[in-house]
Amino acid sequence: MKLHAVKLGLALGILWAGACFIMSLTAMWWGWCDAVVELMASVYIGYSATILGAFIGLVWGFIDAFVGGFIIAWLYNKLVG
């Protein structure tokens, strides 16, 4: 059974983008996930615990996880045969 690389990339991209967005908002409103947001801000340029930062994290998170999911599915398909 082969994986569909684009579909896996989209699924992971949507999930991780949502997680980045929610983590930024919870850090901004309640102080939760502060350490995680700070760590991710060192990788995702412009990401922070602000409204704008949440949307920037949404975009970066989607791109990052889409590419990762695509590569995972592509490599899996190559190894399976």
N, C-alpha and C positions, 0 to 999 in steps of 0.2 A: 504494500500500500504506500503510495506516495503522498506527500503533503503538498498542498497548493501554497506556494511561497508568498504570493501577494495576500491571500486571505489570512494566513498566519500573521504576516506583518501588520495587516490592518487590525486584526483582533488584539494583538499585543500593543500596538500603537494606541488604540483607543483606550484600552485599560490603563496603560501607564500614563497617558496624557491626563486622564481623569484623576488618577492618584496624585500626580504632581499638582494639579489644580487644587484639589481638596486639601492636600498637605499645606500648600501655601496659605489658603484661606484660614485653616484651623490655626496655623502659626500666627497669623495676623490677628484673629479674633480672640483666641483663647490661650495662646502661647504654647500650644501643643506642637510637636514636630519641629521645634525650633532648630535643634541640632541637625536634623535630617535636611531641612531646607537650607541651612548654612552650608552643609557639605555639598549638596547638589548645586548650590549657587557657585561653588568653586569650579564646576564643570559646565553648567548651563549659563552662558553669558546673559545677564539681565534678569535672571531668576531671583526672586526675593519674596518676602512675606508682605506683599502689597497687591492691590488689585491688578495693576499693570504687570507685576512680577508673576502673578498667577497665570495670566494669559500667555506671557512669554514662556513659562514653564510648560504650559499646555502644548505649545508649538514644539519646543525642544523635546519634550517627553514623547510626543507622537513620532517625531522624526527619528529619535534615538531607538525607540522600541520597534518601529516599523523596519528600520534597517537591520536591527538585531534579529527580529523574527524572520525576515526574509532570508538572511544568511543562514540561520539555523535550519530552516526548511530546505533551502538549496543544498546545504552540506548533507543533511539527512538523506535527501533524494539521491545524491551522488553516491553516498555510502551504501544505500540499500540496493542500488543497482539499476 
